[in-house]
């Protein structure tokens, strides 16, 4: 075990943990972007279907921001 640690084993573990954190952060960002896109898509669909007056559309957009 001591030989493994002295030969850079801890650096490998540190790198692996850092990389894992980067992957998790990237997956969360991706999920957030998808959620934002779905919200945009729903708003666009509401407008295309004539889901109310232009004033109501602006109010919904403002509320979502």
C-alpha positions as CSV (number, residue, x, y, z in Angstrom):
1,X,0.0,0.0,0.0
2,X,2.8,2.4,0.9
3,X,4.4,1.7,-2.5
4,X,1.2,2.5,-4.3
5,X,0.8,5.8,-2.4
6,X,4.4,6.8,-3.0
7,X,4.1,5.9,-6.7
8,X,1.3,8.4,-7.3
9,X,-1.7,6.5,-6.2
10,X,-3.2,9.4,-4.3
11,X,-2.9,11.6,-7.3
12,X,-4.8,9.1,-9.3
13,X,-7.6,9.0,-6.7
14,X,-7.7,12.8,-6.5
15,X,-7.9,13.0,-10.3
16,X,-10.7,10.4,-10.3
17,X,-12.7,12.3,-7.7
18,X,-12.3,15.6,-9.4
19,X,-13.4,14.1,-12.7
20,X,-16.4,12.5,-11.1
21,X,-17.4,15.9,-9.7
22,X,-17.0,17.5,-13.1
23,X,-19.3,14.8,-14.7
24,X,-22.0,15.3,-12.1
25,X,-21.8,19.1,-12.5
26,X,-22.1,18.7,-16.3
27,X,-25.1,16.4,-16.0
28,X,-26.9,18.9,-13.7
29,X,-26.2,21.7,-16.1
30,X,-27.5,19.6,-19.0
31,X,-30.7,18.7,-17.0
32,X,-31.2,22.4,-16.2
33,X,-30.8,23.4,-19.8
34,X,-33.3,20.8,-20.9
35,X,-35.8,22.0,-18.3
36,X,-35.4,25.6,-19.5
37,X,-35.9,24.4,-23.1
38,X,-39.1,22.5,-22.2
39,X,-40.5,25.6,-20.5
40,X,-39.7,27.7,-23.5
41,X,-41.3,25.1,-25.8
42,X,-44.5,25.1,-23.6
43,X,-44.7,28.9,-23.7
44,X,-44.2,28.9,-27.5
45,X,-46.9,26.3,-27.9
46,X,-49.3,28.4,-25.8
47,X,-48.7,31.4,-28.0
48,X,-49.1,29.4,-31.2
49,X,-52.4,28.0,-30.0
50,X,-53.7,31.4,-29.2
51,X,-53.6,30.8,-25.5
52,X,-54.9,34.2,-24.6
53,X,-54.2,37.8,-25.5
54,X,-50.8,39.2,-26.2
55,X,-50.9,41.0,-22.8
56,X,-51.5,37.6,-21.1
57,X,-48.6,36.1,-23.0
58,X,-46.3,38.9,-21.8
59,X,-47.4,38.5,-18.2
60,X,-46.7,34.8,-18.4
61,X,-43.3,35.4,-19.9
62,X,-42.5,38.0,-17.2
63,X,-43.6,35.6,-14.5
64,X,-41.4,32.9,-15.8
65,X,-38.4,35.1,-15.7
